[in-house]
Amino acid sequence: EFNQANPVASAPRNFRPQQVWVARGRGDL
């Protein structure tokens, strides 16, 4: 589940912030 208000907290632990922002931009996760 992806919380757009707090993407870092919602992302898997092995995701870095950069990857989270990229995924968010693509609409993935």
C-alpha positions as CSV (number, residue, x, y, z in Angstrom):
1,E,0.0,0.0,0.0
2,F,1.4,3.4,-1.0
3,N,0.7,6.5,1.1
4,Q,1.3,9.5,-1.2
5,A,1.4,11.8,1.8
6,N,4.4,10.0,3.3
7,P,6.1,7.9,0.5
8,V,9.3,7.2,2.4
9,A,7.5,5.7,5.4
10,S,5.3,3.7,3.2
11,A,8.0,2.3,0.9
12,P,9.8,-1.0,1.6
13,R,12.8,-0.6,3.9
14,N,15.2,-1.5,1.1
15,F,13.9,1.4,-1.0
16,R,16.0,4.6,-1.0
17,P,14.2,8.0,-1.1
18,Q,15.4,8.4,-4.7
19,Q,13.7,5.2,-5.8
20,V,10.6,6.2,-4.0
21,W,10.4,9.5,-5.8
22,V,11.0,7.8,-9.2
23,A,8.3,5.2,-8.4
24,R,5.9,7.9,-7.3
25,G,6.5,9.8,-10.5
26,R,5.7,6.7,-12.6
27,G,2.7,5.9,-10.4
28,D,4.2,2.6,-9.4
29,L,4.5,1.0,-5.9
